Amino acid sequence: RLKQIKKVLESQYSQTVYFTFSKPTHLEVNSIHASKGVAVKTIARHFGFTMEDIIAIGNDENDVSMLEYAGLGIAMGNASDKVKKHANAITVTNNENGIARVIHQYLGF
């Protein structure tokens, strides 16, 4: 039912807000100017980082903008296929220490 609601809302309000699912039962509504991607970009610019300096890791639809902005966007193994298609790489699941593996693999820690 939420997927149907999302389609209706997107057809009417996509110019000002965007809709994502963070869980199958959580439809999020945000300003197009307020996403994780916008936040990462704002922080990066403030500290003088380029997108190539950024590694983002995510697993839900609300992470897609961040994965797309980052120089290296990594989806968790338990992410949906929709999220994975926006990532440059995929790690193992959160239950298998996926973030720790990313830190070790890409940062050498």
PyRosetta script that sets phi, psi and omega in degrees:
from pyrosetta import init, pose_from_sequence

init()
pose = pose_from_sequence("RLKQIKKVLESQYSQTVYFTFSKPTHLEVNSIHASKGVAVKTIARHFGFTMEDIIAIGNDENDVSMLEYAGLGIAMGNASDKVKKHANAITVTNNENGIARVIHQYLGF")
pose.set_psi(1, -39.4)
pose.set_omega(1, 179.0)
pose.set_phi(2, -64.5)
pose.set_psi(2, -33.4)
pose.set_omega(2, 177.0)
pose.set_phi(3, -63.1)
pose.set_psi(3, -38.2)
pose.set_omega(3, 177.1)
pose.set_phi(4, -66.7)
pose.set_psi(4, -43.0)
pose.set_omega(4, 178.5)
pose.set_phi(5, -61.9)
pose.set_psi(5, -42.5)
pose.set_omega(5, 179.2)
pose.set_phi(6, -58.8)
pose.set_psi(6, -45.1)
pose.set_omega(6, -180.0)
pose.set_phi(7, -60.8)
pose.set_psi(7, -43.6)
pose.set_omega(7, 179.5)
pose.set_phi(8, -63.1)
pose.set_psi(8, -47.5)
pose.set_omega(8, -179.3)
pose.set_phi(9, -64.0)
pose.set_psi(9, -41.7)
pose.set_omega(9, 179.1)
pose.set_phi(10, -60.9)
pose.set_psi(10, -39.1)
pose.set_omega(10, -179.0)
pose.set_phi(11, -65.2)
pose.set_psi(11, -24.9)
pose.set_omega(11, -177.4)
pose.set_phi(12, -101.5)
pose.set_psi(12, -28.1)
pose.set_omega(12, -169.5)
pose.set_phi(13, -126.9)
pose.set_psi(13, 12.3)
pose.set_omega(13, -173.7)
pose.set_phi(14, -65.5)
pose.set_psi(14, -14.4)
pose.set_omega(14, 178.3)
pose.set_phi(15, -76.6)
pose.set_psi(15, -20.1)
pose.set_omega(15, -175.7)
pose.set_phi(16, -122.6)
pose.set_psi(16, -23.5)
pose.set_omega(16, -179.8)
pose.set_phi(17, -137.1)
pose.set_psi(17, 160.5)
pose.set_omega(17, 173.5)
pose.set_phi(18, -127.8)
pose.set_psi(18, 157.6)
pose.set_omega(18, -173.1)
pose.set_phi(19, -124.7)
pose.set_psi(19, 131.8)
pose.set_omega(19, 177.2)
pose.set_phi(20, -139.6)
pose.set_psi(20, 161.3)
pose.set_omega(20, 172.8)
pose.set_phi(21, -106.0)
pose.set_psi(21, 126.9)
pose.set_omega(21, 172.7)
pose.set_phi(22, -96.6)
pose.set_psi(22, -20.0)
pose.set_omega(22, 173.1)
pose.set_phi(23, -148.9)
pose.set_psi(23, 160.1)
pose.set_omega(23, -179.8)
pose.set_phi(24, -56.5)
pose.set_psi(24, -24.3)
pose.set_omega(24, -179.1)
pose.set_phi(25, -106.8)
pose.set_psi(25, 8.2)
pose.set_omega(25, -178.1)
pose.set_phi(26, -121.2)
pose.set_psi(26, 97.7)
pose.set_omega(26, 174.3)
pose.set_phi(27, -89.0)
pose.set_psi(27, 118.3)
pose.set_omega(27, -178.9)
pose.set_phi(28, -99.4)
pose.set_psi(28, 139.2)
pose.set_omega(28, 179.0)
pose.set_phi(29, -121.4)
pose.set_psi(29, 121.3)
pose.set_omega(29, -177.6)
pose.set_phi(30, -136.8)
pose.set_psi(30, 154.6)
pose.set_omega(30, 171.8)
pose.set_phi(31, -62.4)
pose.set_psi(31, 146.8)
pose.set_omega(31, 176.6)
pose.set_phi(32, -64.4)
pose.set_psi(32, -13.0)
pose.set_omega(32, 179.0)
pose.set_phi(33, -96.3)
pose.set_psi(33, 3.5)
pose.set_omega(33, -176.7)
pose.set_phi(34, -132.0)
pose.set_psi(34, 86.8)
pose.set_omega(34, 177.4)
pose.set_phi(35, -134.5)
pose.set_psi(35, 169.2)
pose.set_omega(35, 176.9)
pose.set_phi(36, -64.4)
pose.set_psi(36, -34.1)
pose.set_omega(36, 177.1)
pose.set_phi(37, -63.8)
pose.set_psi(37, -44.3)
pose.set_omega(37, 177.5)
pose.set_phi(38, -63.3)
pose.set_psi(38, -40.8)
pose.set_omega(38, 179.4)
pose.set_phi(39, -63.7)
pose.set_psi(39, -46.2)
pose.set_omega(39, 179.5)
pose.set_phi(40, -62.8)
pose.set_psi(40, -42.7)
pose.set_omega(40, 179.4)
pose.set_phi(41, -61.9)
pose.set_psi(41, -43.4)
pose.set_omega(41, 180.0)
pose.set_phi(42, -63.7)
pose.set_psi(42, -46.3)
pose.set_omega(42, 179.7)
pose.set_phi(43, -65.4)
pose.set_psi(43, -42.3)
pose.set_omega(43, 179.7)
pose.set_phi(44, -60.4)
pose.set_psi(44, -46.5)
pose.set_omega(44, 178.9)
pose.set_phi(45, -62.1)
pose.set_psi(45, -40.9)
pose.set_omega(45, 179.9)
pose.set_phi(46, -58.5)
pose.set_psi(46, -40.5)
pose.set_omega(46, -177.5)
pose.set_phi(47, -95.7)
pose.set_psi(47, 2.6)
pose.set_omega(47, 175.7)
pose.set_phi(48, 81.2)
pose.set_psi(48, 22.8)
pose.set_omega(48, 177.8)
pose.set_phi(49, -92.4)
pose.set_psi(49, 149.6)
pose.set_omega(49, 172.2)
pose.set_phi(50, -98.0)
pose.set_psi(50, 168.5)
pose.set_omega(50, -180.0)
pose.set_phi(51, -61.7)
pose.set_psi(51, -28.6)
pose.set_omega(51, 178.3)
pose.set_phi(52, -66.0)
pose.set_psi(52, -20.5)
pose.set_omega(52, 178.3)
pose.set_phi(53, -81.8)
pose.set_psi(53, -8.6)
pose.set_omega(53, -169.7)
pose.set_phi(54, -102.2)
pose.set_psi(54, 131.9)
pose.set_omega(54, 167.8)
pose.set_phi(55, -114.7)
pose.set_psi(55, 125.7)
pose.set_omega(55, 177.7)
pose.set_phi(56, -119.5)
pose.set_psi(56, 141.2)
pose.set_omega(56, -179.8)
pose.set_phi(57, -126.8)
pose.set_psi(57, 131.0)
pose.set_omega(57, -178.8)
pose.set_phi(58, -152.7)
pose.set_psi(58, 167.4)
pose.set_omega(58, -179.3)
pose.set_phi(59, -137.7)
pose.set_psi(59, -9.3)
pose.set_omega(59, -177.4)
pose.set_phi(60, -122.9)
pose.set_psi(60, 166.0)
pose.set_omega(60, -177.9)
pose.set_phi(61, -55.7)
pose.set_psi(61, -32.1)
pose.set_omega(61, -179.0)
pose.set_phi(62, -71.7)
pose.set_psi(62, -3.7)
pose.set_omega(62, 176.8)
pose.set_phi(63, -96.1)
pose.set_psi(63, -10.4)
pose.set_omega(63, -173.3)
pose.set_phi(64, -57.6)
pose.set_psi(64, -45.9)
pose.set_omega(64, -178.0)
pose.set_phi(65, -61.3)
pose.set_psi(65, -35.1)
pose.set_omega(65, 178.6)
pose.set_phi(66, -70.3)
pose.set_psi(66, -43.0)
pose.set_omega(66, 178.8)
pose.set_phi(67, -62.9)
pose.set_psi(67, -38.8)
pose.set_omega(67, 179.8)
pose.set_phi(68, -70.5)
pose.set_psi(68, -34.7)
pose.set_omega(68, -178.9)
pose.set_phi(69, -73.6)
pose.set_psi(69, -40.0)
pose.set_omega(69, -173.5)
pose.set_phi(70, -63.3)
pose.set_psi(70, 148.9)
pose.set_omega(70, 173.4)
pose.set_phi(71, -61.5)
pose.set_psi(71, -32.3)
pose.set_omega(71, 176.5)
pose.set_phi(72, -134.1)
pose.set_psi(72, 106.6)
pose.set_omega(72, 178.0)
pose.set_phi(73, -101.8)
pose.set_psi(73, 124.3)
pose.set_omega(73, -175.9)
pose.set_phi(74, -120.8)
pose.set_psi(74, 127.0)
pose.set_omega(74, 176.5)
pose.set_phi(75, -93.2)
pose.set_psi(75, 143.7)
pose.set_omega(75, 174.5)
pose.set_phi(76, -71.1)
pose.set_psi(76, 153.2)
pose.set_omega(76, 179.5)
pose.set_phi(77, -60.4)
pose.set_psi(77, -26.5)
pose.set_omega(77, 179.9)
pose.set_phi(78, -91.7)
pose.set_psi(78, 7.4)
pose.set_omega(78, 177.2)
pose.set_phi(79, -71.4)
pose.set_psi(79, 157.8)
pose.set_omega(79, 176.7)
pose.set_phi(80, -71.4)
pose.set_psi(80, 160.9)
pose.set_omega(80, 176.9)
pose.set_phi(81, -59.6)
pose.set_psi(81, -33.3)
pose.set_omega(81, 178.5)
pose.set_phi(82, -61.0)
pose.set_psi(82, -41.5)
pose.set_omega(82, 178.8)
pose.set_phi(83, -72.4)
pose.set_psi(83, -43.7)
pose.set_omega(83, -177.9)
pose.set_phi(84, -58.8)
pose.set_psi(84, -33.1)
pose.set_omega(84, -178.3)
pose.set_phi(85, -69.2)
pose.set_psi(85, -15.3)
pose.set_omega(85, 178.4)
pose.set_phi(86, -95.3)
pose.set_psi(86, -1.1)
pose.set_omega(86, -176.7)
pose.set_phi(87, -98.0)
pose.set_psi(87, 154.5)
pose.set_omega(87, 173.8)
pose.set_phi(88, -82.5)
pose.set_psi(88, -25.6)
pose.set_omega(88, -178.0)
pose.set_phi(89, -151.5)
pose.set_psi(89, 164.0)
pose.set_omega(89, 178.4)
pose.set_phi(90, -129.2)
pose.set_psi(90, 132.8)
pose.set_omega(90, 176.8)
pose.set_phi(91, -103.9)
pose.set_psi(91, -175.9)
pose.set_omega(91, 177.5)
pose.set_phi(92, -76.5)
pose.set_psi(92, 177.9)
pose.set_omega(92, -176.1)
pose.set_phi(93, -70.5)
pose.set_psi(93, 168.1)
pose.set_omega(93, 177.0)
pose.set_phi(94, -64.6)
pose.set_psi(94, -30.7)
pose.set_omega(94, 177.7)
pose.set_phi(95, -71.8)
pose.set_psi(95, -14.3)
pose.set_omega(95, 178.4)
pose.set_phi(96, -107.2)
pose.set_psi(96, 20.5)
pose.set_omega(96, 178.0)
pose.set_phi(97, 63.8)
pose.set_psi(97, 43.1)
pose.set_omega(97, -178.0)
pose.set_phi(98, -56.8)
pose.set_psi(98, -41.8)
pose.set_omega(98, -179.7)
pose.set_phi(99, -66.9)
pose.set_psi(99, -42.0)
pose.set_omega(99, 177.6)
pose.set_phi(100, -60.1)
pose.set_psi(100, -39.3)
pose.set_omega(100, 178.6)
pose.set_phi(101, -64.9)
pose.set_psi(101, -39.2)
pose.set_omega(101, 177.6)
pose.set_phi(102, -63.5)
pose.set_psi(102, -45.9)
pose.set_omega(102, 179.4)
pose.set_phi(103, -59.8)
pose.set_psi(103, -44.5)
pose.set_omega(103, 179.9)
pose.set_phi(104, -66.2)
pose.set_psi(104, -47.4)
pose.set_omega(104, -176.1)
pose.set_phi(105, -65.9)
pose.set_psi(105, -45.2)
pose.set_omega(105, -172.3)
pose.set_phi(106, -97.5)
pose.set_psi(106, -23.5)
pose.set_omega(106, -178.1)
pose.set_phi(107, -112.8)
pose.set_psi(107, -10.6)
pose.set_omega(107, 175.4)
pose.set_phi(108, 77.2)
pose.set_psi(108, 16.2)
pose.set_omega(108, 178.8)
pose.set_phi(109, -95.7)
pose.dump_pdb("model.pdb")
